[in-house]
Amino acid sequence: MPERYQIRPIVSWTDPVTADRQSSGVFRATWENTLALLEDEAERLDVRGPIVMQIDVSQPDIRADGMLRARARVGAFPGVAVSFTSRFGPLRYATDAYEQRWAGSLPGWQANVRAIALALEALRAVDRYGVTKRGEQYQGWTALPAARAQSSRWFTDAGDALAWMKRCAGGEATEDPKALYKLLGRKMHPDMPDGNTDLWERLDAAATILGVRNGDG
């Protein structure tokens, strides 16, 4: 997967949950073909910056460059949220409509990424008759500001997240969220002596709400 894409954990699934999912086997395309389709649609939308894919994975399973580690363990929940900044502003698409039911078929999360790519292709097709001049068909998917769009089981809002980070920093606390994130990241990473996965995931959730994760802003 090229650096154009960034994998991030799903902090909390706030979209509707599909009760009766379809099999990912309905898609015969390869993962590479799906990425090519998504990239093509992104170029047509003049996407700037990375295409962020949030999936059911823990932060330690993601490399520093935003890609999955070779032996990453993706969770059972197949839901995916794809977001990016386009010429129509920040857009976000999410679905959990497909799941893997047998070996050999696409993993559920990959099938859901393909569903989103195909949806983007279908939305673009609306333009063929010259009716939509300002991207009206994309308005329903405009991404909410980070503090509203992101919620978690740990924090109620951005203020709550920042307060927790400052408490953890103690005497080294600062009012700069990005500086706090870097400071705490060096202490809480699971590879550090005092770090652990739970603290790291909580820090990642706080930084996501505040919009200061690596690659943000």
Secondary structure, DSSP 8 states (H G I E B T S, - for coil): --TTEEEEE-S---S---SS-EEGGG--S-HHHHHHHHHHHHHHTT-EEEEEEEES--GGGB-TTS-B-TT----S---EEEEEEETTEEEEEEE--EE--STTS--HHHHHHHHHHHHHHHHHHGGGGS--SS-GGGGGGB---HHHH---SS-SSHHHHHHHHHHHHGGG--S-HHHHHHHHHHHHSTTSTT--HHHHHHHHHHHHHHT-STT--
